[in-house]
Amino acid sequence: MDGAPLVVLINETLARTLWPGADPIGRRLVFGSGNSVPVVGVVADIHQSGLDVAPKPEFYVSALQVPFRPGSLAVHTSVDAASMAAAVRQAIWSIDPDQPVTAMATMEEILDREVLQRRVQTTLLAGFAVLALLLAGIGLYGVLAYLVSLRTPEIGLRMALGAAPVNILRTVVSQALGLTVIGVVVGVVAAVALSSVLRSLLLGVTTTDPLTYAGVAALLMCAAAAASYLPARRAMRVDPIVALREE
């Protein structure tokens, strides 16, 4: 209020910078002019310069006590934010009819604009990743189909000696999963080595997030199992007599 003692709120970063490990409430913030103002509260950090830029030390004062330059007004509402635009304009103009009100946007729209570039980049990367997974699956299928064709006499001999079809299935699938495990290990090592390249594209997750790596590894193993199913099924249906005759 006008005439009340000047007080400030500070953000968490400024509190940690000036009074690490101590309670800043009641302490005084000294300005360059020599004036000191008591701290009456600590507010959460805000990413003023972008989500990928660390919050900077900030303090807040009442616009009723300090001349306020044109800025932004945030309105919290429990209803659809877009539907409040007209009401907000009328509330502002009821106080100052000459106050211009421009560039109104919901928080969702602001966040969408902030992450648009990263969203496009990650969408492209995800598309290439899906394509790579598809090509890897096709390649693995081709390799296993070729190996099964080479081992047809061996498979026929095993089945002639009493090997159950499920054992043949297990052999082919385990071979595929063994190749995939080697690829996953090499890929994880390469991903960790190149993780710094992706750091600028990620928000809320680290470049070495273990859950992400585990999820990708599990997805690759599932893709390998699916790619090996048809060659394994073909191996299960090998006729021992035909296979031995071809040998």
Secondary structure, DSSP 8 states (H G I E B T S, - for coil): -TTS---EEEEHHHHHHHSTTS--TT-EEE-TTS-EEEEEEEE----TT-TTS-----EE--TTTS---S-------SS-GGGGHHHHHHHHHHH-TT--------HHHHHHHHHHHHHHHHHHHHHHHHHHHHHHHHHHHHHHHHHHHHTHHHHHHHHHTT--HHHHHHHHHHHHHHHHHHHHHHHHHHHHHTHHHHGGG-SSS-TT-HHHHHHHHHHHHHHHHHHHHHHHHHHHT--HHHHHHH-
